[in-house]
Amino acid sequence: MDEKKKLENYLEFRIPVKKDAGWKNFSEEVRSALKDAGIPFTWQWRFHHHMTILYLDNNECVDQLTQGFAKCLSGLSAFPLSIDKLDAFTTGMGDKHIICLTTTQLPEQISTLAQDTRTLADGLNAAHDHRTFKPHITLGQVSVDKCSLEKLQAVLRTVRQPAFNVPLTIAEHRYRSGDVIKSWKLP
């Protein structure tokens, strides 16, 4: 495993869209629209759709973070998320556009958890992403030298956007490599 992947870890919610009957059709429609527009893209790993709550770029205090995440999640029960917007944005490094799904009705539980985990990370002096929390589910990515964000967003607007209502029941602390550090099933 490459050294960078060993350092990056996340707190995230699994997004069980693969169980939604319309997901396969929607996913194929998005990919077809991109191909038809001549936009080269890389698609997200097939069965690992997730919403990152906190991204960390070191593993100096993974054990303390896991314990803190457990406390942040302890009073939380499973809750629904309506995913209803297809969009794209450019990464902070400016090298990629991220094709994503998001919500126009963010549950308060997600906002609160995002703030609590950032407070936890700050208290541990953990190196984490300090940018404003932007809840999204990555579908794919496009190199900025292959397509403008405006063109990408215009193509995405042509795709019929169904709403996916998914239960958020599993949170995970995991490494970028996919290795799970700890998993929590919300009651």
C-alpha positions as CSV (number, residue, x, y, z in Angstrom):
1,M,0.0,0.0,0.0
2,D,1.3,3.4,-0.8
3,E,2.5,5.6,2.1
4,K,-0.1,8.4,1.4
5,K,-3.0,5.9,1.6
6,K,-1.8,4.7,5.0
7,L,-2.0,8.3,6.3
8,E,-5.4,9.3,5.0
9,N,-8.4,8.3,7.0
10,Y,-12.0,9.3,7.1
11,L,-15.2,9.2,9.1
12,E,-18.0,8.5,6.6
13,F,-21.5,7.2,6.2
14,R,-22.1,4.3,3.8
15,I,-24.6,5.2,1.1
16,P,-26.6,2.1,0.2
17,V,-27.8,3.3,-3.3
18,K,-26.9,0.0,-5.0
19,K,-30.0,-1.5,-3.4
20,D,-32.3,1.2,-5.0
21,A,-34.0,-0.2,-8.1
22,G,-33.5,3.0,-10.1
23,W,-29.8,3.4,-9.1
24,K,-28.4,1.2,-11.9
25,N,-30.4,3.0,-14.6
26,F,-29.5,6.5,-13.2
27,S,-25.8,5.5,-13.0
28,E,-25.8,4.3,-16.6
29,E,-27.6,7.4,-17.8
30,V,-24.9,9.7,-16.2
31,R,-22.1,7.7,-17.7
32,S,-23.7,7.6,-21.1
33,A,-24.3,11.4,-21.1
34,L,-20.6,11.9,-20.2
35,K,-19.4,9.5,-22.9
36,D,-21.8,11.1,-25.5
37,A,-20.3,14.5,-24.7
38,G,-16.8,13.2,-25.1
39,I,-15.8,13.8,-21.5
40,P,-13.3,11.3,-20.2
41,F,-14.1,10.4,-16.6
42,T,-13.1,7.9,-13.9
43,W,-16.1,6.3,-12.1
44,Q,-16.2,5.7,-8.3
45,W,-15.5,2.2,-7.0
46,R,-18.6,0.3,-7.8
47,F,-19.9,-0.6,-4.3
48,H,-18.4,2.0,-2.0
49,H,-20.6,5.0,-2.2
50,H,-20.2,7.1,0.9
51,M,-20.5,10.6,2.4
52,T,-17.3,11.8,4.0
53,I,-17.9,13.6,7.3
54,L,-14.3,14.3,8.1
55,Y,-11.1,13.7,6.1
56,L,-7.8,13.4,8.0
57,D,-4.4,13.3,6.3
58,N,-2.3,11.7,9.0
59,N,-2.7,8.7,11.4
60,E,-0.9,10.0,14.5
61,C,-4.0,9.8,16.6
62,V,-6.3,7.3,14.9
63,D,-7.1,5.5,18.2
64,Q,-8.1,8.7,19.9
65,L,-10.2,9.7,16.9
66,T,-11.9,6.4,16.8
67,Q,-12.8,6.8,20.5
68,G,-14.0,10.3,19.9
69,F,-16.0,9.4,16.8
70,A,-17.7,6.7,18.9
71,K,-18.8,9.4,21.4
72,C,-20.0,11.7,18.6
73,L,-22.1,8.9,17.2
74,S,-23.3,7.5,20.5
75,G,-26.6,9.5,20.7
76,L,-27.3,9.2,17.0
77,S,-30.0,7.0,15.6
78,A,-30.3,5.9,12.0
79,F,-31.9,8.6,9.9
80,P,-33.0,9.1,6.2
81,L,-31.2,11.1,3.6
82,S,-32.8,12.3,0.4
83,I,-30.2,12.5,-2.3
84,D,-31.8,14.8,-4.9
85,K,-29.1,16.8,-6.8
86,L,-26.5,15.8,-9.4
87,D,-23.7,18.3,-9.5
88,A,-19.9,18.8,-9.9
89,F,-17.3,20.9,-8.2
90,T,-13.5,21.5,-8.6
91,T,-11.3,20.1,-5.8
92,G,-9.4,22.4,-3.5
93,M,-6.2,21.4,-5.3
94,G,-7.8,22.5,-8.6
95,D,-6.7,19.4,-10.5
96,K,-10.0,17.5,-10.7
97,H,-13.7,18.1,-11.0
98,I,-15.8,15.8,-8.8
99,I,-19.1,14.4,-10.2
100,C,-21.3,14.0,-7.2
101,L,-24.8,13.6,-5.7
102,T,-25.9,15.8,-2.9
103,T,-29.0,16.9,-1.1
104,T,-31.0,20.1,-1.0
105,Q,-32.3,19.1,2.4
106,L,-29.3,18.3,4.6
107,P,-30.4,16.6,7.9
108,E,-29.3,18.5,11.0
109,Q,-27.7,15.3,12.3
110,I,-25.1,15.5,9.5
111,S,-24.3,19.2,10.1
112,T,-23.9,18.6,13.8
113,L,-21.8,15.5,13.4
114,A,-19.5,17.4,10.9
115,Q,-19.0,20.2,13.4
116,D,-18.5,17.8,16.4
117,T,-15.8,15.8,14.6
118,R,-13.9,18.9,13.5
119,T,-14.0,20.1,17.1
120,L,-12.7,16.7,18.2
121,A,-9.9,16.7,15.5
122,D,-8.9,20.3,16.5
123,G,-8.7,19.2,20.2
124,L,-6.3,16.4,19.2
125,N,-4.3,18.6,16.9
126,A,-5.1,16.1,14.1
127,A,-4.3,17.3,10.6
128,H,-7.7,17.5,8.9
129,D,-9.4,19.2,6.0
130,H,-10.4,22.7,7.3
131,R,-12.5,23.6,4.2
132,T,-16.2,24.2,4.7
133,F,-18.1,21.0,5.0
134,K,-19.6,20.2,1.6
135,P,-21.8,17.1,1.9
136,H,-21.6,15.0,-1.3
137,I,-21.4,11.5,-2.6
138,T,-18.6,11.1,-5.2
139,L,-19.7,9.4,-8.4
140,G,-16.6,10.1,-10.5
141,Q,-14.0,12.5,-11.5
142,V,-12.7,14.4,-14.5
143,S,-9.3,15.9,-14.9
144,V,-9.6,19.8,-15.2
145,D,-7.4,19.7,-18.3
146,K,-10.0,17.5,-20.1
147,C,-13.1,19.5,-19.5
148,S,-14.3,22.8,-18.0
149,L,-16.5,22.7,-14.9
150,E,-19.2,24.7,-16.8
151,K,-19.3,22.1,-19.6
152,L,-19.4,19.2,-17.2
153,Q,-22.2,20.8,-15.2
154,A,-24.2,21.5,-18.4
155,V,-24.0,17.8,-19.4
156,L,-25.0,16.7,-15.9
157,R,-28.1,19.0,-16.1
158,T,-29.3,17.0,-19.1
159,V,-29.7,13.8,-16.9
160,R,-33.0,13.2,-15.3
161,Q,-32.4,13.3,-11.6
162,P,-34.5,11.0,-9.4
163,A,-34.5,11.4,-5.6
164,F,-32.9,8.5,-3.8
165,N,-34.1,8.1,-0.2
166,V,-31.5,6.1,1.7
167,P,-31.2,5.2,5.4
168,L,-28.0,6.3,7.0
169,T,-27.4,3.3,9.3
170,I,-23.6,2.6,9.1
171,A,-20.8,5.0,9.9
172,E,-17.2,3.9,9.4
173,H,-13.7,5.2,10.3
174,R,-11.5,3.8,7.5
175,Y,-8.3,4.3,5.7
176,R,-8.1,5.5,2.1
177,S,-7.1,2.0,1.1
178,G,-10.5,0.8,2.2
179,D,-9.4,-0.9,5.4
180,V,-12.0,-0.3,8.1
181,I,-10.7,0.9,11.4
182,K,-14.1,0.8,13.1
183,S,-17.7,0.5,12.0
184,W,-20.8,1.6,13.9
185,K,-24.3,0.4,13.1
186,L,-26.8,3.1,14.2
187,P,-29.9,1.9,16.1
